[in-house]
Amino acid sequence: MPGTSYEEGLLELQEDVLYMSELVMERVRKGLNALEQKDTELADELIDTDHEINQLYLDIESDCIDLLRLHEPIASDFRLIAASFKIITDLERIGDLAVNLGEYTLQAEKDVFPEVDVQALGDLALSMIEDAMAAYDAENADDCYAVAEQDDELDALCERASELVVRDLIETELEANSDEEVEQLLQDVSRLLLTVRDLERVGDHAVNIAARTLYMIENDDELIY
């Protein structure tokens, strides 16, 4: 960014944030694929390359600081810079959740509760990120509200999935297993519940992105929580 004009710097910032979002979404997809296919090599690759997202986060953070330090942004530009900084923070955390998916893949012994459609939860969470970033790119306030509405659906699906797992575990699964098998089952169930929780958190971060985008566009903090 050094040597570029202020206007070019703002444009480059937005492009870099969108680029980071593409990388992060790709990592979530890899995590979901690793889980579905029990692909430990893909899981290892996901975990080993986490530093790339972290470094990109630091680079964009530095650009945000430079834009604030070297210029005197008008209110709308200040909101753009501030929102972009908050958005990359959420993207970095989504990247961490993708790493968790890789780690769960390495820990998995077998599929439990196949009726819980982890891939569908992941697809919805990814759709929310994509829609939130499209709203950021197009500066579309209506799409920000749409992402928040999708979160209600994801939360409900995650809650139902968790309730299903716990209810079935209590009612049926433990009765038919030895102590050793019960211990393994509990570990697998714990992993599944953590997976559901993390995908729900991906959706929460997508809402955060939409909230900061709405603030950027309209100086409206309605969705920020």
Secondary structure as the mmCIF struct_conf table of DSSP 4:
data_model
#
loop_
_struct_conf.conf_type_id
_struct_conf.id
_struct_conf.beg_label_comp_id
_struct_conf.beg_label_asym_id
_struct_conf.beg_label_seq_id
_struct_conf.end_label_comp_id
_struct_conf.end_label_asym_id
_struct_conf.end_label_seq_id
TURN_TY1_P TURN_TY1_P1 PRO A 2 GLY A 3
BEND BEND1 THR A 4 THR A 4
HELX_RH_AL_P HELX_RH_AL_P1 TYR A 6 GLN A 37
TURN_TY1_P TURN_TY1_P2 LYS A 38 LYS A 38
HELX_RH_AL_P HELX_RH_AL_P2 THR A 40 ASP A 48
TURN_TY1_P TURN_TY1_P3 THR A 49 THR A 49
HELX_RH_AL_P HELX_RH_AL_P3 ASP A 50 LEU A 70
BEND BEND2 HIS A 71 HIS A 71
HELX_RH_AL_P HELX_RH_AL_P4 ALA A 75 GLN A 107
BEND BEND3 LYS A 110 LYS A 110
TURN_TY1_P TURN_TY1_P4 PRO A 114 GLU A 115
BEND BEND4 VAL A 116 VAL A 116
HELX_RH_AL_P HELX_RH_AL_P5 VAL A 118 ALA A 138
TURN_TY1_P TURN_TY1_P5 GLU A 139 GLU A 139
HELX_RH_AL_P HELX_RH_AL_P6 ALA A 141 GLU A 171
TURN_TY1_P TURN_TY1_P6 THR A 172 THR A 172
HELX_RH_3T_P HELX_RH_3T_P1 GLU A 173 ALA A 176
BEND BEND5 ASN A 177 ASN A 177
HELX_RH_AL_P HELX_RH_AL_P7 ASP A 179 GLU A 218
BEND BEND6 ASN A 219 ASN A 219
TURN_TY1_P TURN_TY1_P7 GLU A 222 LEU A 223
#
